[in-house]
Amino acid sequence: MNQNPTIIFVCEHGAAKSIIAAAYFNKLANETYPGLHVIARGTHPDQELSPKTIIGLREDGLTPTESIPQKLAFSDLEPAQRIITFCELPNEYTQRAVIEHWDDVPPVSDDYEKARNAIIVHLNQLINSK
């Protein structure tokens, strides 16, 4: 994993949406921006990645960027160019980086494909805006 990530994806549990976004960003952006990597974090991380996320990514031919959910830390913010969040961030994080909210993504637990497709739409807009 890149020691100096430029983008952090954050979801509440760090187990689904942020993991999907990071895996797909690396796939899509690698073609346009080789060497640009991201990390996935959670505000209240689960013990393990969402099984639906692992299965869905495997079926899509991708590997999660993290093996277990990781808690968002202040040290993650220092090298971050941008934070993209699927949940509300604690106040202590909101003044430390550029934050973009993607709050229209449905729960992965309800429908992996719908969540993935919504994330990919956002990712394509992000990548094409750089």
C-alpha positions as a Markdown table, in Angstrom:
| # | Residue | x | y | z |
|---|---|---|---|---|
| 1 | Met | 0.0 | 0.0 | 0.0 |
| 2 | Asn | 1.2 | 3.5 | -0.8 |
| 3 | Gln | 2.7 | 5.2 | 2.3 |
| 4 | Asn | 1.4 | 8.6 | 1.2 |
| 5 | Pro | -2.2 | 8.1 | 0.1 |
| 6 | Thr | -3.8 | 11.1 | -1.6 |
| 7 | Ile | -7.4 | 10.1 | -1.2 |
| 8 | Ile | -9.1 | 8.4 | 1.8 |
| 9 | Phe | -12.5 | 6.8 | 1.5 |
| 10 | Val | -14.4 | 6.6 | 4.8 |
| 11 | Cys | -17.6 | 4.7 | 5.7 |
| 12 | Glu | -18.9 | 4.1 | 9.2 |
| 13 | His | -17.8 | 0.5 | 9.5 |
| 14 | Gly | -14.9 | 0.5 | 7.1 |
| 15 | Ala | -16.1 | -2.8 | 5.9 |
| 16 | Ala | -18.1 | -2.2 | 2.7 |
| 17 | Lys | -18.5 | 1.1 | 0.8 |
| 18 | Ser | -15.0 | 2.5 | 1.5 |
| 19 | Ile | -13.5 | -0.9 | 0.6 |
| 20 | Ile | -15.4 | -1.0 | -2.7 |
| 21 | Ala | -14.5 | 2.6 | -3.6 |
| 22 | Ala | -10.8 | 2.1 | -2.9 |
| 23 | Ala | -10.6 | -1.2 | -4.9 |
| 24 | Tyr | -12.5 | 0.3 | -7.9 |
| 25 | Phe | -10.6 | 3.6 | -7.7 |
| 26 | Asn | -7.3 | 1.8 | -7.9 |
| 27 | Lys | -8.5 | -0.2 | -10.9 |
| 28 | Leu | -10.0 | 2.8 | -12.7 |
| 29 | Ala | -7.5 | 5.4 | -11.9 |
| 30 | Asn | -4.5 | 3.1 | -12.4 |
| 31 | Glu | -5.2 | 3.3 | -16.1 |
| 32 | Thr | -5.2 | 7.1 | -16.1 |
| 33 | Tyr | -3.1 | 8.0 | -13.0 |
| 34 | Pro | -0.6 | 5.2 | -12.5 |
| 35 | Gly | 0.9 | 5.2 | -9.0 |
| 36 | Leu | -2.1 | 7.1 | -7.4 |
| 37 | His | -3.5 | 5.0 | -4.6 |
| 38 | Val | -6.1 | 5.4 | -1.8 |
| 39 | Ile | -6.9 | 3.9 | 1.5 |
| 40 | Ala | -10.2 | 2.8 | 3.1 |
| 41 | Arg | -11.1 | 3.7 | 6.7 |
| 42 | Gly | -14.1 | 3.6 | 9.1 |
| 43 | Thr | -15.2 | 5.9 | 11.8 |
| 44 | His | -16.4 | 2.9 | 13.9 |
| 45 | Pro | -14.8 | -0.1 | 12.2 |
| 46 | Asp | -16.2 | -3.6 | 12.3 |
| 47 | Gln | -14.1 | -6.6 | 13.2 |
| 48 | Glu | -14.0 | -7.9 | 9.6 |
| 49 | Leu | -14.9 | -6.9 | 6.1 |
| 50 | Ser | -18.4 | -7.3 | 4.9 |
| 51 | Pro | -18.9 | -10.8 | 3.4 |
| 52 | Lys | -21.0 | -9.4 | 0.6 |
| 53 | Thr | -18.2 | -6.9 | -0.2 |
| 54 | Ile | -15.6 | -9.6 | -0.3 |
| 55 | Ile | -17.7 | -11.9 | -2.5 |
| 56 | Gly | -18.8 | -9.0 | -4.8 |
| 57 | Leu | -15.2 | -7.8 | -5.3 |
| 58 | Arg | -14.0 | -11.3 | -6.0 |
| 59 | Glu | -16.7 | -11.8 | -8.6 |
| 60 | Asp | -15.7 | -8.5 | -10.1 |
| 61 | Gly | -12.1 | -9.7 | -10.2 |
| 62 | Leu | -10.8 | -7.3 | -7.6 |
| 63 | Thr | -9.2 | -7.6 | -4.2 |
| 64 | Pro | -10.0 | -5.4 | -1.2 |
| 65 | Thr | -7.3 | -2.8 | -0.4 |
| 66 | Glu | -7.5 | -3.6 | 3.3 |
| 67 | Ser | -7.7 | -7.1 | 4.9 |
| 68 | Ile | -9.6 | -5.8 | 8.0 |
| 69 | Pro | -11.4 | -2.5 | 8.6 |
| 70 | Gln | -9.1 | 0.2 | 9.8 |
| 71 | Lys | -10.1 | 3.2 | 12.0 |
| 72 | Leu | -9.6 | 6.7 | 10.6 |
| 73 | Ala | -6.7 | 8.3 | 12.4 |
| 74 | Phe | -5.4 | 11.9 | 12.4 |
| 75 | Ser | -2.1 | 10.5 | 10.9 |
| 76 | Asp | -4.1 | 9.4 | 7.8 |
| 77 | Leu | -5.2 | 13.0 | 7.2 |
| 78 | Glu | -1.8 | 14.6 | 6.9 |
| 79 | Pro | -0.9 | 13.3 | 3.4 |
| 80 | Ala | -4.5 | 13.3 | 2.3 |
| 81 | Gln | -5.5 | 15.5 | -0.6 |
| 82 | Arg | -9.2 | 14.7 | -0.2 |
| 83 | Ile | -11.5 | 12.6 | 2.1 |
| 84 | Ile | -14.5 | 11.1 | 0.5 |
| 85 | Thr | -17.0 | 10.0 | 3.0 |
| 86 | Phe | -20.2 | 7.8 | 2.9 |
| 87 | Cys | -21.1 | 8.8 | 6.5 |
| 88 | Glu | -20.8 | 11.7 | 8.9 |
| 89 | Leu | -17.3 | 12.4 | 10.2 |
| 90 | Pro | -16.6 | 13.3 | 13.8 |
| 91 | Asn | -16.2 | 17.1 | 14.1 |
| 92 | Glu | -12.5 | 16.8 | 14.9 |
| 93 | Tyr | -11.8 | 15.5 | 11.4 |
| 94 | Thr | -13.9 | 18.0 | 9.4 |
| 95 | Gln | -11.5 | 21.0 | 9.6 |
| 96 | Arg | -8.4 | 19.0 | 8.6 |
| 97 | Ala | -8.9 | 18.2 | 4.9 |
| 98 | Val | -11.1 | 18.7 | 1.9 |
| 99 | Ile | -14.2 | 16.5 | 2.4 |
| 100 | Glu | -16.6 | 15.3 | -0.2 |
| 101 | His | -19.8 | 13.5 | 0.8 |
| 102 | Trp | -21.2 | 10.6 | -1.3 |
| 103 | Asp | -24.4 | 10.0 | 0.7 |
| 104 | Asp | -26.5 | 8.7 | -2.1 |
| 105 | Val | -25.0 | 5.3 | -2.2 |
| 106 | Pro | -27.4 | 2.5 | -1.1 |
| 107 | Pro | -26.3 | 0.0 | 1.6 |
| 108 | Val | -24.1 | -2.8 | 0.4 |
| 109 | Ser | -26.0 | -5.2 | 2.7 |
| 110 | Asp | -29.2 | -4.5 | 0.7 |
| 111 | Asp | -27.7 | -4.8 | -2.8 |
| 112 | Tyr | -24.0 | -5.0 | -3.6 |
| 113 | Glu | -24.5 | -4.3 | -7.3 |
| 114 | Lys | -26.6 | -1.1 | -6.8 |
| 115 | Ala | -24.1 | 0.2 | -4.2 |
| 116 | Arg | -21.1 | -0.7 | -6.5 |
| 117 | Asn | -22.7 | 0.9 | -9.5 |
| 118 | Ala | -23.4 | 4.1 | -7.6 |
| 119 | Ile | -19.8 | 4.2 | -6.3 |
| 120 | Ile | -18.5 | 3.7 | -9.9 |
| 121 | Val | -20.5 | 6.7 | -11.2 |
| 122 | His | -19.0 | 8.9 | -8.5 |
| 123 | Leu | -15.5 | 7.5 | -9.1 |
| 124 | Asn | -15.7 | 8.2 | -12.9 |
| 125 | Gln | -16.8 | 11.8 | -12.1 |
| 126 | Leu | -13.9 | 12.1 | -9.7 |
| 127 | Ile | -11.3 | 10.7 | -12.0 |
| 128 | Asn | -12.5 | 12.7 | -15.0 |
| 129 | Ser | -12.4 | 15.9 | -13.0 |
| 130 | Lys | -8.7 | 15.6 | -12.2 |
